[in-house]
């Protein structure tokens, strides 16, 4: 499996990876969830960021990915902070519940459930790009990472099922790929990446854990994600990668 470092002529040397400029803003969307909460807490100890803001539907400034006006309001609030937005992490997502169904068969397909899955997993992240990419500085490292899922890979689908979740995550991956192309034209030092975080012990995955499956705590997953983000360069933009930096098949 190809790693992003395989594209670098002299290997994966940390000394060749441009760091974040100090004093920037990091924003986590979905900060009330297991991974989002851990990411927010750990980023507050990161030396590159002077401001770390977490948003969710239950926050003081509510963020609902199904309501564009709330995304616009959050973007306006972040813009008022007076520092460069250097890192955006979308840790939202829904598999089952909240109007969604983890289908085992096409017999369970429901248009309302599918619409909700696409609203949260694909359309919402696209709207984050719409309102937050204009806030990214024109120079220096800045990263947008959205959590995707390996089951969104079309090439890696060998089990079937989970129609809505698989399809909405595949749509998310295409959105990331397309947005990365546009972003490169105006922010050449930026990267827009879809990331499979592995299986994490959260409410989303709890019902589907299997014996022998590596399950990480949210804190361990967040630590791994942040360490990977620190190594990302513009060469990663538009890629679908896992938490170890390995490229995942589309």
C-alpha positions as CSV (number, residue, x, y, z in Angstrom):
1,X,0.0,0.0,0.0
2,X,1.4,3.4,-1.0
3,X,2.3,5.9,1.7
4,X,2.3,9.6,1.2
5,X,6.0,9.5,2.0
6,X,6.6,7.3,-1.0
7,X,6.1,10.5,-3.1
8,X,9.0,12.2,-1.4
9,X,12.3,11.7,-3.2
10,X,14.4,11.7,0.0
11,X,12.1,9.8,2.4
12,X,9.9,10.9,5.2
13,X,12.2,13.3,7.1
14,X,10.4,15.5,9.6
15,X,13.1,18.1,9.0
16,X,11.7,18.6,5.5
17,X,8.1,19.0,6.6
18,X,7.0,22.6,6.9
19,X,5.5,23.3,10.4
20,X,2.5,25.4,11.2
21,X,3.2,29.1,11.7
22,X,2.8,29.8,15.4
23,X,-0.1,31.8,16.8
24,X,-2.8,30.4,14.5
25,X,-6.4,29.2,15.0
26,X,-7.4,25.5,15.1
27,X,-11.1,24.7,14.7
28,X,-12.8,21.4,15.4
29,X,-16.3,20.7,14.1
30,X,-18.1,18.0,16.1
31,X,-16.3,18.8,19.3
32,X,-18.9,17.1,21.5
33,X,-18.3,13.6,20.0
34,X,-15.7,11.2,21.3
35,X,-12.9,12.0,18.8
36,X,-13.8,15.6,18.5
37,X,-13.6,16.2,22.2
38,X,-10.2,14.5,22.4
39,X,-8.9,16.4,19.4
40,X,-10.0,19.7,20.9
41,X,-8.4,19.0,24.3
42,X,-5.1,17.8,22.8
43,X,-4.9,20.7,20.3
44,X,-5.1,23.2,23.2
45,X,-1.7,21.9,24.3
46,X,-0.2,22.2,20.7
47,X,2.5,24.9,20.5
48,X,1.4,26.1,17.1
49,X,-2.1,27.3,18.1
50,X,-3.0,30.3,20.2
51,X,-6.8,29.7,19.8
52,X,-8.5,26.3,19.6
53,X,-12.3,26.4,19.1
54,X,-14.6,23.5,19.2
55,X,-18.2,23.6,17.8
56,X,-21.1,21.2,17.9
57,X,-24.9,21.3,18.0
58,X,-24.8,21.6,21.8
59,X,-22.3,24.4,22.0
60,X,-22.9,28.0,23.0
61,X,-22.7,28.9,19.3
62,X,-24.6,25.9,17.8
63,X,-23.3,24.2,14.7
64,X,-25.7,22.0,12.7
65,X,-24.3,20.7,9.4
66,X,-27.9,20.4,8.1
67,X,-28.4,24.2,8.6
68,X,-26.1,26.3,6.5
69,X,-26.9,29.5,8.4
70,X,-25.3,28.0,11.6
71,X,-22.1,27.2,9.6
72,X,-22.1,30.7,8.3
73,X,-22.5,32.1,11.9
74,X,-19.6,30.0,13.2
75,X,-17.4,31.1,10.3
76,X,-18.2,34.7,11.1
77,X,-17.3,34.1,14.8
78,X,-14.0,32.5,13.9
79,X,-13.1,35.4,11.6
80,X,-13.5,37.8,14.5
81,X,-10.8,36.1,16.4
82,X,-8.1,38.1,14.6
83,X,-5.6,35.3,13.9
84,X,-4.9,33.1,10.9
85,X,-7.0,30.0,10.6
86,X,-4.4,27.2,10.2
87,X,-6.3,24.0,11.0
88,X,-9.8,22.8,10.3
89,X,-10.9,19.3,11.5
90,X,-14.3,18.0,10.7
91,X,-15.0,15.2,13.2
92,X,-18.7,14.9,12.5
93,X,-20.4,11.9,11.0
94,X,-23.5,9.6,11.4
95,X,-23.9,5.9,10.7
96,X,-27.0,5.0,12.7
97,X,-29.6,6.9,14.7
98,X,-30.4,10.6,14.2
99,X,-32.6,9.6,11.4
100,X,-30.1,7.3,9.8
101,X,-30.0,3.5,9.3
102,X,-27.1,1.1,8.9
103,X,-28.8,-1.0,6.2
104,X,-28.0,-4.7,5.8
105,X,-30.0,-5.0,2.6
106,X,-31.5,-2.8,-0.1
107,X,-34.9,-3.8,1.4
108,X,-34.2,-1.4,4.2
109,X,-33.4,1.6,2.0
110,X,-35.4,4.6,3.0
111,X,-35.1,7.9,1.1
112,X,-35.4,10.1,4.3
113,X,-32.7,8.1,6.0
114,X,-30.4,8.4,3.0
115,X,-31.0,12.1,2.7
116,X,-30.0,12.6,6.4
117,X,-26.8,10.6,5.9
118,X,-25.8,12.7,2.9
119,X,-26.7,15.9,4.7
120,X,-24.4,15.1,7.6
121,X,-21.6,13.1,6.0
122,X,-21.3,14.9,2.6
123,X,-23.3,18.1,2.2
124,X,-22.3,19.5,5.6
125,X,-18.6,19.1,5.1
126,X,-18.9,20.6,1.6
127,X,-20.6,23.7,3.2
128,X,-17.7,23.9,5.8
129,X,-15.4,24.2,2.8
130,X,-17.6,26.9,1.3
131,X,-17.6,29.1,4.3
132,X,-14.1,28.3,5.9
133,X,-11.8,28.0,2.9
134,X,-12.0,31.8,2.3
135,X,-10.7,32.3,5.8
136,X,-7.5,30.3,5.2
137,X,-4.3,32.5,4.8
138,X,-2.7,32.7,1.4
139,X,0.7,31.8,2.7
140,X,2.0,29.2,5.1
141,X,0.8,25.8,6.1
142,X,-3.0,25.3,6.6
143,X,-4.9,22.1,6.6
144,X,-8.5,20.9,6.3
145,X,-9.0,17.4,7.4
146,X,-12.4,15.7,7.4
147,X,-12.9,12.3,9.0
148,X,-14.0,9.8,6.4
149,X,-14.2,6.0,6.6
150,X,-12.6,3.1,4.8
151,X,-16.1,1.7,4.1
152,X,-16.5,4.7,1.8
153,X,-13.9,3.2,-0.5
154,X,-15.6,1.8,-3.6
155,X,-12.5,-0.3,-4.5
156,X,-12.3,-1.8,-1.0
157,X,-16.0,-2.7,-0.7
158,X,-16.2,-6.5,-0.4
159,X,-18.9,-6.9,2.2
160,X,-21.8,-4.7,0.9
161,X,-24.4,-3.3,3.3
162,X,-24.5,0.1,4.9
163,X,-25.7,1.7,1.6
164,X,-26.3,5.2,3.0
165,X,-23.1,5.4,5.1
166,X,-20.9,4.0,2.3
167,X,-22.4,6.1,-0.4
168,X,-22.3,9.4,1.7
169,X,-18.6,8.8,2.6
170,X,-17.8,8.1,-1.0
171,X,-19.5,11.3,-1.9
172,X,-17.4,13.1,0.8
173,X,-14.2,11.7,-0.7
174,X,-15.1,13.1,-4.1
175,X,-15.9,16.5,-2.5
176,X,-12.5,16.5,-0.9
177,X,-10.8,15.6,-4.1
178,X,-12.7,18.3,-6.1
179,X,-12.2,21.0,-3.4
180,X,-8.5,20.2,-3.2
181,X,-8.1,21.0,-6.9
182,X,-9.8,24.4,-6.5
183,X,-8.0,25.1,-3.2
184,X,-4.6,24.5,-4.8
185,X,-5.1,27.4,-7.3
186,X,-5.6,30.0,-4.6
187,X,-3.9,28.5,-1.5
188,X,-0.9,26.5,-2.9
189,X,0.5,25.8,0.6
190,X,-2.8,24.3,1.9
191,X,-4.0,20.7,2.0
192,X,-7.5,19.3,1.9
193,X,-7.6,15.7,3.1
194,X,-10.0,12.8,3.8
195,X,-8.8,10.7,6.7
196,X,-9.9,7.3,7.9
197,X,-9.1,7.4,11.7
198,X,-9.4,3.6,12.2
199,X,-12.0,2.1,14.5
200,X,-12.4,4.3,17.6
201,X,-14.4,3.4,20.8
202,X,-17.2,5.9,20.3
203,X,-21.0,5.8,20.2
204,X,-20.9,5.5,16.4
205,X,-18.9,2.3,16.4
206,X,-19.9,0.7,19.6
207,X,-22.5,-1.7,18.2
208,X,-20.3,-2.8,15.4
209,X,-17.1,-3.8,17.2
210,X,-15.9,-7.3,16.4
211,X,-13.5,-9.7,18.1
212,X,-9.9,-9.2,16.8
213,X,-10.7,-5.7,15.5
214,X,-8.2,-3.1,16.7
215,X,-10.2,-0.5,18.6
216,X,-8.5,2.8,19.8
217,X,-9.6,5.0,22.6
218,X,-10.6,8.5,21.4
219,X,-7.5,10.0,23.1
220,X,-5.2,7.5,21.3
221,X,-6.9,8.2,18.0
222,X,-6.7,12.0,18.5
223,X,-3.0,11.7,19.3
224,X,-2.3,9.7,16.1
225,X,-4.4,12.1,14.0
226,X,-2.6,15.2,15.2
227,X,0.8,13.6,14.8
228,X,-0.1,12.8,11.2
229,X,-1.5,16.3,10.5
230,X,1.8,17.8,11.7
231,X,3.6,15.9,8.9
232,X,1.1,16.7,6.1
233,X,2.3,18.8,3.1
234,X,0.5,20.2,0.0
235,X,1.4,16.9,-1.7
236,X,-1.2,15.2,0.5
237,X,-4.0,17.5,-0.8
238,X,-6.9,15.6,-2.4
239,X,-5.8,12.3,-1.0
240,X,-7.8,9.7,1.0
241,X,-5.5,8.4,3.7
242,X,-5.6,6.3,6.9
243,X,-4.3,7.3,10.3
244,X,-0.9,5.9,9.5
245,X,-0.6,8.1,6.4
246,X,-1.3,5.2,4.0
247,X,-3.3,6.0,0.8
248,X,-6.7,4.3,0.8
249,X,-8.2,3.1,-2.5
250,X,-11.0,5.2,-3.9
